[in-house]
Structures are given as C-alpha cells and as structure tokens.
Amino acid sequence: MSALYYTLGVLLFVVAILVSIALHELGHMIPAKKFGAKVTQYFVGFGNTIWSKKVGETEYGIKSIPLGGFVKIVGMLPPDEQGKLRESNTGMFTQLIADARAAEAEHIEPGDEDRLFYKLPWWKKVIVMAAGPSVNLAIAFVIFGALFATYGNIGDPVTKSTVAEVQPCAVPYKQSNRECTPADPATPAARAGLQEGDRIVSWNGTEITGWDQLQGLIRANGDRSASIVVVRDGAEKTLTTRTIVSARPTSATDETLTDVGFLGVLPTVEAQTGGLVYTVDQMGTMTVNTVHALGQMPVKVYGVAEAIVGARERDPEGPMSVVGGGRIAGETAAHAQFPVKEKAVFLLMLIAGFNFFIGMFNFVPLLPLDGGHIAGALYEALRRGWARLRHRPDPGYVDVAKLLPVAYVVAGAFLLMSVVLIVGDLVVPIHVT
C-alpha cells in the first residue's frame, strides 16, 4: 500500500508541475496573441513530440521531457544594422548570431511584417514576458493564501500558553529523552496538577498574554512558589506549586545551559493563520529569501556535487530538482505517521513553493530567461526616451541577438546545475524525516 501511495504522490506532483508549466506558457501566449504577435507553437515539455495539433496558425502539443515548455513567438530577434536577418560571418560569435537570425527568419512569412515580436511597443513586450512567471507567482499566492487562511502556515508556528504536555519527572536537559526512573522527582507542573489542554492565563497575579512572556516569568521564578490560574473546561482554576532550578538552554538558538526556574510543561505549537495581508507579508519574506538563495545557487549546487562524490553530507535545506520534489511528494504521501490532512497540506505547500521559485527564477534579468527579455525591453524604453529628451534620432529596437553568446553561456550553466541536482536527487536524495 505504501508503494501505491508513493506512486500517487509522485504522479500528483508531476501533474501539478506540468499544469503549472502549461499555465506559465499560456501566460506568454495569450497576451502575445492579444497584441497581434504571431504565435506558431505552444508546447509543454522538451525533446521529441508525443502529440500535437494545429489550430489556426498555432501548433499545440506535448513533448517527451517534462522539464519545461515554450511558446514560439515569431520575430523575437530584430535584423542587424543593415536590416539583414541572414548573413554569413567568419567569427564564432558573429556566426552564431547570424545563424540565430537566419533561424528566426525561417518562421517569418509574407504578411508577418507587422506581427513580429521585436516591433511591439516596449510595454507590450514586458507584459508578454512577465505574464508567464507572474502566473506561477499567482498560483503560489492562491495556494499559500488558501492554506494560511484555513490550516495555517507550518513555516511560521505560533507558540501558545496552552499546555500540550506535562512532563512527569525532572531530568537533566541532556537526558530529557530517557524514561523516568523512581529516583527522578516529579516536575512542579505534575505536582500542581496541570493537565494537557489547560490554558495558563495568570502567573503569580500577572496576566499571561503569550508563551514567551510566561516562559520568562517561569525562568525568573527560581526556587520559589507559584500561583497559576488556568482555564480548564471553560472554567478558571487556581493551582499552586513551587518551581525548581534546572540548567536549561539560554534560548532556542543558544544551547548554553543556564540555571533558571523550571515548571515542566510543553506549550502548544500551532501554525500561524492569516488573510490577504499576512500572505502578502509572508511572500515578501519569501522573495527576499529566494533572491538570497539564487545568489548562493552556484555554491549550493557545488555542495551537492561534493555530496554526490562522498566529500560531504547533502544539505537537507539545499536546492533540489523536480526529481527531488517528486521524491519528497512520494515519501510524504507514503509516510505512515502523517495524517491525510497534513499530507495534503505539505504537498500543496511543496507545489506552491516550486511555483514561487519558478516565477522568481524566471524574473532573473539574464537571457534566455524571461527576465532577460524584460530587461531588454526596459532598456529599449530608456534608450528611446533619453533620445527623445535630447532631440536625437530614434536609436531603434534593442538587438537582443547580440547577447546570444551570453545567453548560451547562461543556459549551459543552468543545464549543468540542473544535471547536478538531478543526479544528486538520485544518488544522495533528501528524505522526509
């Protein structure tokens, strides 16, 4: 049965990613057609064509490798300064650019002159290219927003002053995982009669507003008596005890042990819930973290390569490919200790996270990514606007073809990183714990 659930989890993830890719490409195609550009192909996947059908002037289809998709918009590259789309050159880079122009020209038919992408106003180019990754961000926003408003954000837990567990005995912190023995004294919480589900509302006469405040009061109490007011079954109840001094970590991030007052309860930890504003705030934080992660991507991928050859352990918080995402989805679906609701929430968070990363990644201002074309269109607007302000001749369209050598280098680097991550996800995978 676990194998069946694993397969189901992988299939659900793969289908969700394919749907996300399809919607991403629709995000490009719909405004392109709306603005009059000619779109000849819409495909999900790369490699050999599995199925296709031509509707009007556009061929729609599915290819064999489900690692992306593309929309072919005619006229992405403008002619050179002499107005030529086909020309032979002797230099490697100039020949590469000339070949790209020639390949582009093959798709241009009589009557397409006013439907070429490079002739669109700069703002229309920005909309066409930004619409694709914006769709992925919108998918992420919808999923995150729905989960945050209902189940809560598992990545942003809230610790409450409600008792989740009463520790029966007081043992040294570094032995806290062992069973109680007859020689271990009862905790102050157990002696007081605290129970799971009790909500602590007062400590020695101080009204409690949250766990951090309560924890500070307990730690400061030392070896002194304490009067605790709890709400149990809807009614307030006053309990008394005497806290003890025990060596505990200074904070959640500092394992240095310090002698503090000790009660012996574990608080209730719940996922933070919130609406539209909360979702926007959380995605803003995700944006900052993603930009930081993208900057560290080469180093992180190199770490995965080291893990593949056994030079280091795989970082469980490091990057993974779609293959790794599918494995995580499968292991989550097959995990015997996860309730069905938690499995569904985790899978949705995984899908939303991949969509968010895909959207942010495609906004990187480098060709061949969407962000590279957006940057070119914005530069064209600035250059033409500056020329108008100075009463200079129109400098014309930005020739993105001149950046193709850079685009090939970037594409090669991305391909190499993708291969490393895929191999890493097969050889030294990240597992659900």
C-alpha positions as CSV (number, residue, x, y, z in Angstrom):
1,M,0.0,0.0,0.0
2,S,2.9,2.4,0.8
3,A,4.2,1.9,-2.8
4,L,0.8,2.8,-4.2
5,Y,0.7,6.0,-2.1
6,Y,4.3,6.8,-3.1
7,T,3.4,6.5,-6.8
8,L,0.3,8.5,-6.3
9,G,2.2,11.3,-4.5
10,V,4.8,11.4,-7.3
11,L,2.1,11.5,-10.0
12,L,0.2,14.3,-8.3
13,F,3.3,16.3,-8.0
14,V,4.3,15.7,-11.7
15,V,0.8,16.6,-12.9
16,A,0.7,19.8,-10.8
17,I,4.1,20.9,-12.2
18,L,3.0,20.1,-15.8
19,V,-0.2,22.1,-15.2
20,S,1.9,25.0,-13.8
21,I,4.2,24.9,-16.8
22,A,1.2,24.9,-19.2
23,L,-0.3,27.9,-17.4
24,H,3.1,29.7,-17.4
25,E,3.3,29.3,-21.2
26,L,-0.4,30.4,-21.6
27,G,0.6,33.5,-19.7
28,H,3.0,34.3,-22.5
29,M,0.8,33.2,-25.4
30,I,-2.5,34.9,-24.5
31,P,-1.2,38.5,-24.3
32,A,1.1,37.9,-27.3
33,K,-1.9,36.9,-29.4
34,K,-3.9,39.8,-27.9
35,F,-1.2,42.3,-29.0
36,G,-1.2,40.9,-32.5
37,A,2.1,38.9,-32.4
38,K,2.2,35.7,-34.4
39,V,2.5,32.5,-32.2
40,T,3.3,29.4,-34.2
41,Q,3.9,26.9,-31.4
42,Y,2.8,26.1,-27.8
43,F,4.4,23.1,-26.2
44,V,4.7,21.6,-22.8
45,G,8.0,19.7,-22.4
46,F,11.1,19.4,-24.5
47,G,12.5,16.7,-26.8
48,N,10.5,14.5,-29.1
49,T,6.9,15.4,-29.8
50,I,4.4,13.0,-28.3
51,W,1.3,14.7,-29.5
52,S,0.4,17.9,-31.3
53,K,-2.4,19.5,-33.2
54,K,-2.5,22.7,-35.2
55,V,-5.3,25.1,-34.6
56,G,-5.3,28.1,-36.8
57,E,-1.7,29.2,-37.1
58,T,-0.6,27.7,-33.8
59,E,0.6,24.2,-33.2
60,Y,-0.3,22.9,-29.7
61,G,1.5,19.8,-28.3
62,I,3.3,17.8,-25.6
63,K,6.9,16.7,-25.7
64,S,8.7,13.8,-24.0
65,I,10.8,15.6,-21.4
66,P,8.5,17.3,-18.8
67,L,11.1,19.8,-17.6
68,G,9.7,22.9,-19.1
69,G,7.8,24.3,-22.0
70,F,7.9,27.0,-24.7
71,V,5.9,29.3,-26.8
72,K,7.3,30.3,-30.2
73,I,6.6,33.9,-30.9
74,V,7.7,35.0,-34.4
75,G,10.2,37.8,-34.6
76,M,12.0,37.7,-31.3
77,L,15.2,38.8,-32.9
78,P,15.4,42.1,-34.9
79,P,17.6,42.3,-38.1
80,D,21.1,43.7,-37.8
81,E,22.0,47.3,-38.5
82,Q,21.9,46.7,-42.3
83,G,18.4,45.2,-42.0
84,K,19.7,41.7,-42.7
85,L,18.3,38.5,-41.0
86,R,20.6,36.1,-43.0
87,E,24.3,36.7,-43.3
88,S,27.5,34.6,-43.0
89,N,30.3,35.6,-40.7
90,T,33.7,34.3,-40.0
91,G,33.9,35.0,-36.3
92,M,32.4,32.3,-33.9
93,F,30.1,34.7,-32.0
94,T,29.1,36.7,-35.1
95,Q,28.4,33.5,-37.0
96,L,26.3,32.2,-34.0
97,I,24.3,35.4,-34.0
98,A,23.9,35.3,-37.8
99,D,22.7,31.7,-37.6
100,A,20.1,32.7,-34.9
101,R,18.8,35.5,-37.1
102,A,18.6,33.1,-40.1
103,A,16.7,30.5,-38.0
104,E,14.3,33.3,-36.8
105,A,13.8,34.4,-40.4
106,E,12.6,30.9,-41.5
107,H,9.4,31.5,-39.4
108,I,8.6,34.8,-41.0
109,E,6.1,34.6,-43.9
110,P,4.8,37.4,-46.2
111,G,2.3,39.5,-44.2
112,D,4.0,38.9,-40.9
113,E,5.9,42.2,-41.1
114,D,3.7,44.0,-38.6
115,R,3.3,41.0,-36.3
116,L,6.9,40.5,-35.2
117,F,7.6,40.5,-31.5
118,Y,10.5,42.9,-31.7
119,K,8.3,45.5,-33.2
120,L,5.8,45.6,-30.3
121,P,6.0,48.6,-28.0
122,W,8.3,48.0,-25.1
123,W,5.5,47.9,-22.6
124,K,3.7,45.1,-24.5
125,K,7.0,43.2,-24.6
126,V,7.2,43.5,-20.8
127,I,3.6,42.3,-20.4
128,V,4.1,39.3,-22.7
129,M,7.4,38.2,-21.0
130,A,6.3,39.0,-17.4
131,A,3.0,37.3,-17.7
132,G,4.5,33.8,-17.7
133,P,6.4,33.9,-14.4
134,S,3.6,36.1,-12.9
135,V,1.2,33.2,-13.5
136,N,3.5,31.0,-11.3
137,L,3.6,33.6,-8.6
138,A,-0.2,33.9,-8.8
139,I,-0.6,30.1,-8.4
140,A,1.7,30.2,-5.4
141,F,-0.3,33.2,-3.9
142,V,-3.6,31.4,-4.3
143,I,-2.3,28.1,-2.7
144,F,-0.4,29.9,0.1
145,G,-3.3,32.3,0.7
146,A,-5.9,29.4,1.0
147,L,-3.7,27.4,3.3
148,F,-2.7,30.3,5.5
149,A,-6.3,31.4,5.9
150,T,-7.5,27.9,6.8
151,Y,-4.9,25.4,8.0
152,G,-2.2,28.0,8.8
153,N,1.5,28.5,7.8
154,I,3.5,25.5,9.0
155,G,6.7,27.5,8.4
156,D,5.5,30.2,10.8
157,P,4.4,28.4,14.0
158,V,2.8,30.2,17.0
159,T,3.6,29.0,20.5
160,K,0.7,29.4,22.9
161,S,0.4,29.3,26.6
162,T,-1.9,26.2,26.4
163,V,-0.3,23.1,27.9
164,A,0.4,20.4,25.2
165,E,2.2,18.1,27.6
166,V,3.0,17.8,31.3
167,Q,6.4,16.3,31.9
168,P,6.1,13.7,34.7
169,C,9.6,14.0,36.1
170,A,12.5,16.4,36.2
171,V,15.6,15.1,34.5
172,P,18.8,16.8,33.3
173,Y,18.3,18.6,30.0
174,K,20.8,16.5,28.1
175,Q,18.9,13.3,29.3
176,S,15.5,14.6,28.5
177,N,14.8,11.8,26.0
178,R,15.1,9.0,28.6
179,E,12.3,7.4,30.6
180,C,11.6,8.5,34.2
181,T,13.0,6.4,37.0
182,P,11.8,6.1,40.6
183,A,14.7,8.3,41.6
184,D,13.6,11.2,39.4
185,P,11.5,13.9,41.3
186,A,8.1,14.9,39.9
187,T,8.1,18.2,38.0
188,P,6.5,21.2,39.6
189,A,3.8,21.1,36.9
190,A,2.9,17.5,37.7
191,R,2.8,18.3,41.5
192,A,0.5,21.2,40.8
193,G,-1.9,19.0,38.8
194,L,-1.6,20.8,35.5
195,Q,-3.2,18.9,32.6
196,E,-2.9,18.8,28.9
197,G,-5.3,21.4,27.4
198,D,-5.0,23.8,30.4
199,R,-4.7,27.4,29.2
200,I,-2.5,29.4,31.6
201,V,-4.0,32.8,32.0
202,S,-2.2,34.1,35.1
203,W,1.2,33.5,36.8
204,N,1.6,34.9,40.4
205,G,-1.0,37.5,39.6
206,T,0.4,38.6,36.3
207,E,-2.0,38.2,33.3
208,I,-0.5,36.0,30.6
209,T,-0.6,37.2,27.0
210,G,1.7,34.7,25.4
211,W,4.2,31.8,25.8
212,D,7.3,34.0,25.6
213,Q,6.1,36.1,28.5
214,L,5.1,33.0,30.5
215,Q,8.4,31.3,29.9
216,G,10.3,34.4,31.1
217,L,8.2,34.5,34.3
218,I,8.9,30.8,35.0
219,R,12.6,31.2,34.4
220,A,12.8,34.2,36.7
221,N,10.9,32.4,39.4
222,G,13.8,30.3,40.5
223,D,13.2,28.1,43.5
224,R,10.0,29.9,44.7
225,S,6.3,29.2,45.0
226,A,3.9,30.0,42.1
227,S,0.2,30.6,41.9
228,I,-1.1,29.5,38.5
229,V,-4.6,30.3,37.1
230,V,-5.7,28.1,34.2
231,V,-8.8,27.8,32.2
232,R,-10.0,24.1,32.1
233,D,-13.3,23.0,30.6
234,G,-14.3,26.7,30.3
235,A,-13.8,27.5,34.0
236,E,-10.9,29.1,35.8
237,K,-8.9,27.0,38.3
238,T,-6.1,28.1,40.6
239,L,-3.2,25.8,41.1
240,T,-0.1,26.2,43.4
241,T,3.4,24.7,43.2
242,R,7.0,25.6,43.7
243,T,9.3,25.8,40.7
244,I,12.8,24.3,40.9
245,V,16.1,25.5,39.5
246,S,17.3,23.5,36.5
247,A,20.0,24.0,33.9
248,R,18.3,24.8,30.6
249,P,19.4,26.4,27.2
250,T,19.6,30.1,27.3
251,S,17.4,30.4,24.2
252,A,16.1,28.4,21.2
253,T,19.2,29.4,19.3
254,D,21.8,29.2,22.1
255,E,22.4,25.8,23.6
256,T,24.5,27.3,26.5
257,L,22.9,25.9,29.7
258,T,21.8,28.4,32.4
259,D,20.3,27.8,35.8
260,V,16.7,29.0,35.6
261,G,13.3,28.3,37.1
262,F,11.7,25.2,35.7
263,L,8.0,24.1,35.7
264,G,7.9,21.1,33.4
265,V,5.3,21.8,30.6
266,L,5.5,21.9,26.9
267,P,3.4,24.6,25.1
268,T,1.0,24.1,22.2
269,V,2.6,25.0,18.9
270,E,0.1,25.8,16.1
271,A,0.5,27.1,12.5
272,Q,0.1,30.8,12.2
273,T,-3.1,31.8,10.3
274,G,-3.7,35.0,8.4
275,G,-5.5,36.5,5.5
276,L,-4.5,38.6,2.4
277,V,-2.2,41.0,4.2
278,Y,-0.5,38.1,6.0
279,T,0.0,36.2,2.8
280,V,1.5,39.2,1.1
281,D,3.8,39.8,4.0
282,Q,5.0,36.1,4.0
283,M,5.6,36.1,0.3
284,G,7.6,39.3,0.7
285,T,9.8,37.5,3.1
286,M,10.0,34.5,0.7
287,T,11.0,36.9,-2.1
288,V,14.0,38.2,0.0
289,N,15.0,34.6,0.9
290,T,14.7,33.4,-2.7
291,V,16.8,36.3,-4.0
292,H,19.4,35.4,-1.4
293,A,19.2,31.7,-2.3
294,L,19.6,32.5,-6.1
295,G,22.7,34.4,-5.3
296,Q,24.1,31.4,-3.5
297,M,22.9,28.8,-6.0
298,P,26.3,28.1,-7.6
299,V,27.8,27.4,-4.2
300,K,24.9,25.3,-3.1
301,V,25.0,23.2,-6.3
302,Y,28.7,22.7,-5.9
303,G,27.9,21.4,-2.4
304,V,25.5,18.9,-4.0
305,A,28.3,17.8,-6.4
306,E,30.6,17.2,-3.4
307,A,27.8,15.2,-1.8
308,I,27.5,13.0,-4.9
309,V,31.2,12.0,-4.7
310,G,31.0,11.5,-1.0
311,A,33.1,14.5,0.0
312,R,30.4,15.9,2.3
313,E,26.8,15.3,3.5
314,R,23.9,16.5,1.4
315,D,22.4,19.7,2.9
316,P,18.7,18.9,3.7
317,E,17.9,22.7,3.3
318,G,19.8,22.9,0.0
319,P,18.3,23.1,-3.6
320,M,16.7,20.1,-5.3
321,S,15.4,19.4,-8.8
322,V,11.9,18.5,-9.9
323,V,13.1,14.9,-9.4
324,G,13.8,15.6,-5.8
325,G,10.5,17.3,-5.4
326,G,8.7,14.3,-6.8
327,R,10.6,12.0,-4.4
328,I,9.6,14.2,-1.5
329,A,6.0,14.2,-2.6
330,G,6.0,10.4,-2.9
331,E,7.6,9.9,0.5
332,T,5.1,12.3,2.1
333,A,2.1,10.5,0.6
334,A,3.5,7.1,1.8
335,H,4.5,8.3,5.3
336,A,2.6,6.2,7.7
337,Q,2.7,8.7,10.6
338,F,1.4,11.7,8.7
339,P,-2.4,12.2,8.8
340,V,-4.1,12.6,5.4
341,K,-4.8,16.3,6.1
342,E,-1.1,17.0,6.9
343,K,0.0,15.1,3.8
344,A,-2.4,17.2,1.6
345,V,-1.1,20.4,3.2
346,F,2.5,19.5,2.8
347,L,2.0,18.5,-0.9
348,L,0.2,21.8,-1.6
349,M,3.0,23.8,0.1
350,L,5.5,21.9,-2.0
351,I,3.7,22.7,-5.2
352,A,3.2,26.4,-4.2
353,G,6.9,26.6,-3.3
354,F,8.0,25.2,-6.6
355,N,5.7,27.7,-8.4
356,F,7.1,30.5,-6.4
357,F,10.7,29.6,-7.2
358,I,10.0,29.1,-10.9
359,G,8.3,32.5,-11.0
360,M,11.2,34.3,-9.2
361,F,13.8,32.4,-11.1
362,N,12.4,33.4,-14.5
363,F,12.5,37.1,-13.5
364,V,16.3,36.9,-13.2
365,P,17.4,39.6,-15.8
366,L,19.5,37.3,-17.9
367,L,18.8,35.7,-21.3
368,P,17.4,33.2,-22.1
369,L,15.2,33.7,-19.1
370,D,12.0,35.8,-19.3
371,G,13.7,38.4,-17.1
372,G,16.4,38.9,-19.8
373,H,13.8,39.9,-22.4
374,I,12.1,42.1,-19.9
375,A,15.4,43.9,-19.2
376,G,16.0,44.3,-22.9
377,A,12.5,45.9,-23.3
378,L,13.1,48.2,-20.4
379,Y,16.5,49.3,-21.7
380,E,14.8,50.0,-25.1
381,A,12.3,52.2,-23.4
382,L,15.0,54.1,-21.5
383,R,17.2,54.5,-24.6
384,R,14.4,55.8,-26.8
385,G,13.1,58.0,-24.1
386,W,16.5,59.5,-23.5
387,A,17.0,60.1,-27.2
388,R,13.6,62.0,-27.4
389,L,14.6,64.1,-24.4
390,R,17.8,65.1,-26.1
391,H,16.1,65.5,-29.5
392,R,18.2,62.8,-31.0
393,P,17.2,60.3,-33.7
394,D,15.3,57.2,-32.6
395,P,18.0,54.6,-31.8
396,G,15.6,51.8,-32.8
397,Y,15.0,48.4,-31.3
398,V,17.4,46.8,-28.8
399,D,19.2,44.0,-30.6
400,V,19.0,41.1,-28.1
401,A,20.7,38.9,-30.6
402,K,24.0,40.5,-29.7
403,L,23.5,38.9,-26.2
404,L,23.1,35.4,-27.5
405,P,26.6,34.3,-26.6
406,V,25.9,35.3,-23.0
407,A,22.5,33.6,-23.2
408,Y,24.2,30.3,-24.4
409,V,26.7,30.5,-21.5
410,V,23.9,31.1,-19.0
411,A,21.8,28.3,-20.5
412,G,24.8,26.0,-20.3
413,A,25.4,26.9,-16.7
414,F,21.7,26.3,-15.8
415,L,21.8,23.0,-17.7
416,L,24.9,21.9,-15.8
417,M,23.3,22.9,-12.4
418,S,20.1,21.0,-13.4
419,V,22.1,17.8,-14.2
420,V,24.0,18.0,-10.9
421,L,20.8,18.5,-8.9
422,I,19.0,15.6,-10.7
423,V,22.0,13.3,-10.2
424,G,22.1,14.4,-6.6
425,D,18.4,13.7,-6.1
426,L,19.0,10.2,-7.4
427,V,22.3,9.4,-5.7
428,V,22.1,11.3,-2.4
429,P,18.4,12.3,-2.1
430,I,16.8,14.4,0.5
431,H,14.3,12.4,2.5
432,V,11.2,13.3,4.5
433,T,12.0,12.8,8.2
